Amino acid sequence: MYKMIILDLDGTLLNDYKEISKENINLVKRAYQEKGIISVIATGRPLGYVNEIGNLYGNCFANYIIACNGAIIKDSETNQYIHKVTFTNEEVLDLRNIFLQENADYMMLYTDEQVIIEAEDSKRLENSGNNLSGKQTKVENIENVIKNNSNLTKLLCLIGGNSSALEKIIKKINTLEEIEPSIICNYLCKTEAGTFESKYIDMIKKGCSKKNAIQILADKLGIKQEEIMVMGDGGNDISMFECAGLKIAMANAEPYLKEKADFVTTSNNDSGVAKAIQKFIFDEDEN
């Protein structure tokens, strides 16, 4: 019997247009109402991103939120933080130096409610669908921002660019003592302006991950590993699979995630979350 469903957002609960289907919402709500199964959003995105989606869909899809790849755990009902991990100014500056050395496309610094962006081509980012990331501030130099804002909460950094540059960046980050990179991930968003696709890596504090956050939350709620069901599609979802009783990959997931999955559901554009809940929670065949 599963007691908790962990859902990634981009490429999983959200379709490529960053929408949640009625089927997904109805099945997540039904699992909670009929079976008491807690739903948890686990995303690399900041809280502002999740909050804006909640404003659109009524916050009906999550009892708890894990944001910034595990740097934050928040109770949606009480609006209280359960866990928070932050970068120092020096760590952010180390990452920015690596970003500049490898001439990557953009760097994002996630705070509690906003994203600070330094990019060569900011116009391309404006058409990327990243406007659903909460409040954004585009700057010429992240270093100046953090030096002038000593109390700024620094939760996660992201660097986007081509695979070659990102592979070099990962090697350099691996030499830093307190920071670790994700593997190379893919971001896809479709808008009226066209399709935006980018390769990126997340940088997190060592020991800070979706897996660690799930374990903290599960311990708090008294939920065992075999009672946890997870769904994801990308590189930063691999750690989630390590603390789950049932591992589900989307049809659009990266091949390496599908290899680790117990089951591959339909794609994020075909309400794959709803279909997996139907199958494993309600034992129902697809209509």
N, C-alpha and C positions, 0 to 999 in steps of 0.2 A: 504494500500500500504506500503510495507516494504521498508526502506531506508538503512538499515544496517544489515549485517549478521555477527554474532560473532561465530567463530569456534575454539573449542579446537583442539589441535594437536594430542597428543598420544591417541589412541583409538577412534579418531573421524575422522579428516581429513587424518591422517596417518593410514595405515594398520599395522598389527603386525610385518611386516618386515621394518617398518618405511619408507614406500614409499607412494607417493600420486598417486592415479590412474589417468589416462587420463580423465576419466569421471568426477572426482571431479574437476580437473583443468579446464576442458572445461566449466562446468556449473558455477563455480565461476566467470570465465572470462566473460561468456555470460551474467550473471546477471548484471555485471558492465557495459559492453559494450552496452547492449540493454535496460537495465532498470535504469542504473545509481546507482545501489545498491552497497554501499561501503562494502568491506570485511575486517574483523578485525580478526587477530589471537590472541587468549587469552589463554596463556599457563603458566604453572608453571615453565617451562624451562627458561634458560637464553637466552639472545639475541644471543649468539654464536650458540646455537642450531638452532634457527630460521634462522640465517644468512646462516648456512651450508645447510639447506634445500633449502633456496632461491638460493644458488649457484647451487644446483642440478636441480632446476625446474624453474629458471629464475625470482624469486620473483614475479610471476604472480598471486599469491593467496592471497595477502594482501595489502591493502592500508595503514593500521595501524597495529602496533604490541603492544599487551599488554603482557609483559613478567614477569617472577618471581612472578606470581600470583598477578599482579597488582602493583608491586613496580615500574615498568617502563611502560610508554606509549611513543611510538615513531612513528613519521611520516615516513613511508617507502620512500616516494618520496623525501622529503627534508632532510632526515636523522637527523632530529632534535628531541630532547627530549621534550615531552609535560609535563611529570610528572616523578618524581623519589623520592623514599623513601628508606632510608638506616638504617641499624642497627648500634649501637655503638659497640665498642670493648667489653665493659662490658656485653652487651646483648648476644653477640656471646659466650663469655666465660661462662655465665650462662647456655646456651643451651648445650655447650660441657660438662659441669659438669654433667648435667642430662643424657646426652648420655652415659657417662662413668659409672655413678651410676647404670644404668639399663642394662649395657652390651649389647647395641644394636649392629647391624652388621656394620653399616657405618654412617658417617655424611658427608654431602656435604655443602659447603659454596659457594653460587653463587655470583660472581662479575659481572662487565659489560660484559666481554667477556670470562671468564674462570670459571671453577669449581674446587674448592680445595677439595680434598677428603681425609678423614681419615678413614681407614677401617682395620679390623682384617684380612679379607680375600680379599686382593686386586686382587688376581688372578681371583676370581669369577666375580668381577666387570669388568675385562678386557674382559670377554666373554659376557657381558650383553647388548651390543649395545649402552652403554653410551658413546662410542667414538663419537657419534653424538651430543655431548653436547657442542661443541666448544672446546677450548683448556682446557686440564685437567692437574692438578698437583696433584699427590698423595704424601701425606706427613705423617709423623709419628705423628705429633702433630700440630693441627690447631692453638693452643694457641701461639706457637712460631712464626707462620707465621704472625698472625695479630699484634703481639707485635713488629715484625721487619719491618712491613710495615704500618706505621701510616696513610698513605693516601689511603689505600686499600678500595675500595667501596664494602660495604657488603649489598647485596640486599635481599637475602633469604637464609634460612637454611633448610636442609632436613635431616631427620633421617630415616634409614631403619632398619627393623628387624622383629621379629615375632609379632603377634597380642598382645600377653600378655605383652611383653615389651613395645610396643607402647601405649597400654592403660594406663600403669603406667606413661609413659613419658607425655602423654596428661594431666593427672591429675596434675603433677608437673608444667607443663608449664602454666596451668590455674591459678597458684598462682603468676605468674610474672605480673607486672603491665602493661608493654608496648608491650607484645608479646602474640599472640594467635596461637594455632595449628589448622590445618585442621582436619577433621575426617580421619580415616585410609583409605588410597587409595591403589590401586593396579597398579603395573607397569608390563607390559608384552612386551617382545621383542623376536622375533624369528630370529636366525642367523644360519649360516652354522655350528657353533659350538653347536647349540642346542637352547633350549628355556630357557630364563631367566625370572623368575617371582619373584617379591618382594613386600612386604607390606611396606608402608612408610607414614610419615606425613610431611607436609610442615609447617614451622614456619614463620609467617609474623608479621609485626608491626600491632598493633591494628588499625583498620580503613583502613588497606591496604588489598584489595581483588580484585578479578576480577570484582565483582559487582561495587565497588567504582570506579575502573578505567573506566569501561564502562560508568558509569554515568558522569564522568568528560569529557570523549571523546564525549558522546552524547550531553552534554550541549554546548561544544565548537562548535559542528557541527550543533546545532539546531535541533536535532533529538529527537522525543518523544518516550516514552517507548513502545507505541503500534506500533511503526514503526521499532522495533528491533526484529530480529529473532535470537535465539541462538541454538547451538548444542553442546552437550557434552556427556561424558560417566562416569565421576567419581566424587569423593567426593569434589574436589576443584572446580567443576562446579555448585554446588548447588547455590552458591551466584549469579551466572549469571542468573539463572532462575528468581530471584527476581526482575530483571530490564528488563524483556523481554515481548513483546507482544505475541510472539509465542515461546514456549519451546519445543525443540525436543531432545529426548534421542536416542542414538544408540541402536541397538538390543543387543549389547554386554555391554551395560551400567550396572552399579550397580543397583540392584532392587529398592533402595530408590530413585534413580534419575528418573527411569521410572515411579514411582508412582506420581512424581511431574510434569511429562511431559504432554503436550497437545497431543503429537504424538510420536510414536516410529518408527523410520525409520529402514532400514536394517543395517547390521553390518558395522564396519569400513573396513572389508575385502570384502564387497560387495558394495562399493561406496555409502554408505548410505547418505553421504552429497549430492552427485549429485541427488539422487532420491528424497530427501526432497526438494531441490531447484526446480526440475522439477515439483513437486506436488504443492508447495505453491507459487512459483514465476511465473512459466509459465503455471500452470494449465494443465500440460500434464500428460497423463498416461504413465507408464513405458513401454518401447518398449519390 
